[in-house]
Amino acid sequence: MISVQGLYKQFGDVEVLKGIDLTVDKGKVIVIIGPSGSGKTTFLRCLNVLEIPTKGKISIGDRQLDFSQNMTKRDIHEFRRLTGMVFQNYNLFPHMTALENVMEGPVTVKREAKEQARQKAMALLTKVGLADKAHHYPFQLSGGQQQRVGIARALAMEPEVMLFDEPTSALDPELVGEVLKVMKDLANEGMTMVIVTHEMRFAKEVADEVIFMDGGFIVERGTPQQLFTNPQHERTKKFLQLIQ
Amino acid sequence: MVKMYLSNVMLDPERLTAIAQSSLLPLVKGALYYTIPLTIITFLLGLILAILTALARLSGVKVLEIIARVYVSAIRGTPLLVQLFIIFYGLPNLGITIDPFPAAVIGFSLNVGAYASEIIRAAILSIPKGQWEAAYSLGMTYGQTLRRVVFPQAARVSVPPLSNTFISLVKDTSLASLILVAEMFRKAQEIASTNYEFLLLYTEAGLIYWVICFLLSIVQGRIEERLNRYIAR
């Protein structure tokens, strides 16, 4: 489903990603962990082309972007539609209701008929447990509710892969559970997901594979069982000790 | 002198009413036919110019940025009256003759465009980067992001300063009298030059400007209220 080859990203003089290779099979849930500055968020944003990699290739499904070559804006816009992004700070559109937020992508980007988009959006809001908040503006919702709308908004574009960038980091502890539950349901339905998170318990329960990144490299990868109980690398051991 | 004047007018209510009656209609006509249309047309054209200029400034394309900067600098750095005179009295030397009203439209639009572009630029910059990213992540193009996400939010921020520009514009249109546009203030001048009631007529014109601006500030309040509906209070 996802294949990444030799991905590099440089910000000015700083090389943040130093050659990432990764394949993810359809329906798998990948959790990326690592210290801050390890490049994990940058990597996720590269998958959504919010950051344009310096070089390397990313393919999702049967589409590929080769960043060593020139590409049009259109290529990028179309590639972005293959992935749905969930942000740490939700980034809901504040001037739209929850329902309008979810409808926005299908109506504006896919040119879907409003009525059809509305029904689909309503179904998605029901799925994330927010049917009764459809007509609320983001400022009237709690952080956990906003993030669930964020997930519904990304799902509305029917992406092949869902990307989550620390989706619970900005939430009060008591609101984390409701968001993780929605993500868990999604995983159980067979959605391909790449998640950057600090929720180790969630990673243990839901991930098919855990990836440890540090210094712009993938240091180690394995099943949660392997990585959490029997890490091979010194840096992985250190990191796990620090957070446990 | 003042006493004499006051006693003349005040003690002669009939004369006062007669002047007010005969001058009110021409003044209001001047406002309805020229001052208000000039303000509205100019503001809309100026706003389009301002949005284009702001986008040019933010485009990251050097040439566009420089053109926009020079334009804003030239307009803000020269008096409005000088600009109007160049367009109306100056351009004929190049063989370009423009009627008073279109000349005023051009002059005032260029002026509004320059000032409002800074307001709009600041408003666009005030929208958090995350909003752009969220829109892009849905597959939106630059244009779609501006139209659906950035402008609606930037509008809220820019209504108060744009209202200032609009209200200033209403009053600045009185300068069009100097390039022969038959707007309200010119009407007042014309009438006063025949009956010598300068104080009365200019005060009357001033009051009409005040009424227009007062009504506008009420409209501004309504718009702000509407745009603020999605903001926590």
Interface residues (C-beta under 8 A of the other chain):
Chain A: N48 L50 K73 H77 E78 R80 R81 T83 G84 M85 F87 N89 N91 L92 F93 P94 H95 M96 E104 G105 T108 V109 Y137 P138 F139 Q140 R153 A154 M157
Chain B: P128 G130 Q131 E133 A134 A135 Y136 S137 L138 G139 M140 T141 Y142 Q144 R148 V149 P152 Q153 R156 R229 Y230 I231 A232
